[in-house]
Amino acid sequence: MARTTPRRRGNAGKAAALFAALPLLAAGACASGSGSAASDDGTIVIGMDQDTAGGAAAYASIVGATVKDAVAQINERGGIGGRKLKLIVKSDDNDATKAPTVVRQLLSQGAQALIMNSGGQSVLQVQALLKQQKVPAIAPVNITPGIGDGPNSAYTYSLANPTADFGKVYAEAFKKAGYTKLALFKDDSASIAGMEKALMGPIRDAGIEVVATEMAPVDTSDVTAQITRIKRAAPDAMLVAALGGQMEVLVHNTAHQLLPGIDRFSLASIGNQPDLWGQARQGALDRLVFVGSITEENDRSAELGRFLASRRGGKAEVTAYDAQAYDAVGMLAKAIEAAGSKVDGEAINKGLEHVSGYPASFGQKGYTLSFRPGKHSGTDGLCGLILKQFENGEPGRQWPTYQPECG
């Protein structure tokens, strides 16, 4: 497979040189001037709601680790305006009903901004609370509609391309490939239910018939019956909409056995969870196409890979989750810098609305992220997405049949 990052990194001197070469977080970390925050020790408190035990835990753990590395990098470079960042973490276990309580706990500990690292429904559930408290939150990887572009998104932001973009890309991809009949396999999570309409709408509008729709719990141990029914429907291709985890591996293992001739597609999850690839049967993931966001052609992705390798013993497999987590902290740092001497939630929110043209660590070469008043979805186009294909059990080349254009 074409690696996005090297497996080994050199000595400490090389690592130190690397930090100097990483401009994404450096601007915020080296900011001049002074700031103020609610914490007694002068730190700027960032809260993170991270799912540690629910359906989003498989990807939330990846996001959380990179958020911590990015915060540590800023602090090692002197903080923002001379003030260090303090990250506090709590979990809602991907239960949207618990999210408001978790957010209140984070706010009570002085959080001036939040990173929402759980299911998309958790983000939607706290939008009114964040607006009331005037504290912004960034959701680095959630693609649920309404987070960054909905009527309640005054204090919530998203980085990943939203679900509708996934639908547009797959609609064009399926037309290009000549598919006319599609089967949909989805998990029963609230996050997938919340995005299904936006995902499937463009596909149906493109004239592609959905001949079967099957669902299974995120903790299921057998999907034989569902895959058998899909086989009877005789689709040209199957799309798996899931949060990833062992459930999605099970789906691909079963489909590989019962539907060996059917092309399979997935959302971003399976391609961004390296720990899962070894759980697949030999050949089960090969030729699977997923919506990725990492290419060696993007210099920022390569820089991020070197940075993570320097912190993780010389090994790092950069995923879109890593890149979006890193960029979320970087954009938040710029907003804090812009807040100047008054570092509170409302000032940070105003700062975020003016972070524009930010060079992304994911997407195709030259891809950028931008916020502005009324636009809290960071994407600057469809080329934040790259269709990747598994080869030899790991993500390999870009899918040759179709790729979204940047224009």
NORRA-V136940 format. One record per run of one state. SS is the DSSP state (helix for helix, strand for strand, loop for the rest). FROM is the first residue (numbers start at 1). LEN is the number of residues. If there is no record, write none. Layout:
ss;from;len
SS;FROM;LEN
SS;FROM;LEN
This chain:
ss;from;len
loop;1;11
helix;12;9
loop;21;2
helix;23;7
loop;30;14
strand;44;7
loop;51;6
helix;57;20
loop;77;3
strand;80;1
loop;81;2
strand;83;1
loop;84;1
strand;85;6
loop;91;5
helix;96;13
loop;109;4
strand;113;5
loop;118;2
helix;120;6
loop;126;1
helix;127;7
loop;134;2
strand;136;4
loop;140;16
strand;156;3
loop;159;4
helix;163;15
loop;178;3
strand;181;7
loop;188;2
helix;190;16
loop;206;3
strand;209;8
loop;217;7
helix;224;10
loop;234;3
strand;237;5
loop;242;3
helix;245;14
loop;259;4
strand;263;4
loop;267;3
helix;270;3
loop;273;1
helix;274;4
loop;278;11
strand;289;4
loop;293;6
helix;299;13
loop;312;8
helix;320;20
loop;340;5
helix;345;8
loop;353;5
strand;358;2
loop;360;8
strand;368;2
loop;370;2
strand;372;1
loop;373;2
strand;375;1
loop;376;1
strand;377;1
loop;378;1
strand;379;1
loop;380;2
helix;382;3
loop;385;1
strand;386;6
loop;392;2
strand;394;5
loop;399;9
